[in-house]
Amino acid sequence: MLASCVGSVSRQQFEDESQARGGGLSQDVILDALVAVADDQGADPVQLRSVSVMPSRVSLEARVPGSPEDLDAYSFGTSGQLGGDGLDGPEPVARSSTEAPLESTLFTAQAAGVRRFDEMVDAALEEADLPGGYASGATITKPDAGAGALPQTVVTVTNVRRTVTVALSPDVSILGVQR
């Protein structure tokens, strides 16, 4: 009986432990997703329009290599229990002719400060200052499509009574808080 030697963990215990560690959001899963997409596309760096992070799962929109206006959607999961194992996609992303030119909304992981994502989550948790709060999700986008605009990471911090969103720059500076 392996279970008696190792022990078993209920889903609720797993979620409680994940929340105690900040919510289970990790830059490692983002970096793993980016490597998988780069391998799939044969392009490095991957040109991104958006990244959505949930515990053990990342969804992203990436420019189709060699195309000035086409995007593909990918999802990447590290746990079958929490949303898949490995890379899913690409799926074409429909775009409207009224949207800003794609080039103005694209960014790379380096420009977004993805290697500082864990620091961003920690800063958001501290700024939100919610008792029992945990990071339930995050998005990375370039909200200002103007030239020279930087990507922003928005972390959602939640507890049983409230939700606070904290926007951060790639250098982990707080840009705004919604309580």
N, C-alpha and C positions, 0 to 999 in steps of 0.2 A: 504494500500500500504506500505509494509515493506520497499521496495527499497527507497521510498521517505524519510522514517525516518532514515534509516541506510546509504543510499547513495549507489551508484554503482561505481565500479572501473573497468576501461577498462584494458585489458591485458597489454597494453603499460604502463599505470599508475602503474600497479602492478610490472612490470619488472623494471621501473624506480625507484620505491621505494626500491625494492630488491637490485638493484645495488647501490643505495645511502647508503645502510646498509652493503656494502661490497660484495654483490653478492648473498646472500641468502644461503651460505654454512654454515652449523652448526654442531657442535659436537653432538647436541641433536638427529638429524636424524640418525647419525652413531650409537650412543648408542642404539636408538630404534631399528634399524636394527639388531644390534648384539643380543639384547634381543630376538627378534623374531626368529632369526636363532638358538640361543641356545635352545629356547623352541621347535623349530621344530626338532632339532637334539637330544635333551636330553643331550647335552654336554655343560659344562662350565668349562674353557673358550673355546671359539670357536678358532680353529686353522685356521689362514687365510693365503692365498697366495697373495691376492690383494684386495684392496678396492678402488673403484672409486666413487667420490662424485660430484654430480651436485646439483643445487638448488632443494631442497625438494626430492632428490632421491639418493639412494646408491645402487651400484652393488658390489657384492663381490664373491670371490671364497674361499670356505671353505673346509677343509679336511673332508672327510666322516669319522665319528667316527668308530674306530675299523679297519680302512683300512690304510695300510702304504703308498699307492700310488694313492688313488682316491680322486678326488675333485668334489664338486658340486658348481654350480653357483646359486646365489640368487639375486633378486633385491627387493628393498623396497622403496616404495614411500609414501609420506605423503599428496599428493595433487592429486586429480583426474585430475586437469587441467595440472599439470606438470609431469605426468608420473605414475599414479597409486595410489592405496590406500592400504597399507599393504604389506604383503610379497608375492612374487611370487617365485616359485621354490620348490624344487631343480631341476636343470637340470644337467645331467652329463657333465663334462668337459673332452674332449679328450686330452690325453697327448701323447707326442712322447717319444720313447725310448732314444732319444738323449738329452732329457732335464736333468738338474741337478736333483739329488734325491729330492723328494718332501720335505723331512724332513729339508733339508738345506735352503729351501725358505720360510718356515712357520714362522709365528709370531703371537703373541696375541695382542689384543687391548691395553693391559697395556704396553707391550714392545714397541708398536708404539707411545705411548703417546697420545692416542685418547682423553683423558680427557683434553688435552691441545690444541686440534685442533683449537679452536677459537683463541687462542693466536698465533698459527702458521699462520692462515689466516691474522690476524692483522700484524704480523711481515712481511709476504710476501707483503702485501699492502704497508707497509712503505718502505721496501727494493726496491720494483719495482718503487715507486715514479712516477706513471703515473697519470697525471691530469685526473680526472674523472674515474680512474681505479677501477675495481671491480674484485673480485675473481670469475672466470667463471667455475672453476672446480679444482679438486685435485685428486691425486692418492697416495695410500700408498702401498709400496712394499718393499721387501728386495732385492735390486739390487745386492748386493754382497752376493752370496750364501755361502760364507765361514763361518767357525765356529766363533761364536762371533760377526758376522755382525749384525748391527742394522737396523731396518726398517727405511725408509725415507718417508717423505711426500713431494710431489711436488705440489705446488700450482701454477695454471695458473692465472695470472693477466692480464686483458685486458682493453683497452680503444678503442676509435674509430679509432686510428691510429696504435697501437702497441700491442704486446703481450710479456710478460715477464714471464719466469718460475723461481720459487724460490724453491730450495730443502732445507728441514729442517730436523734436527735430532729430536728425541723424546723429547729432552730437549729444543726445540725451538731455537737451534743454526742454523744460516745460513750455509749451506754446499756448496752452489753454486748458481749462478744466470746466466741465459741465456737471453740476451737482443736482 
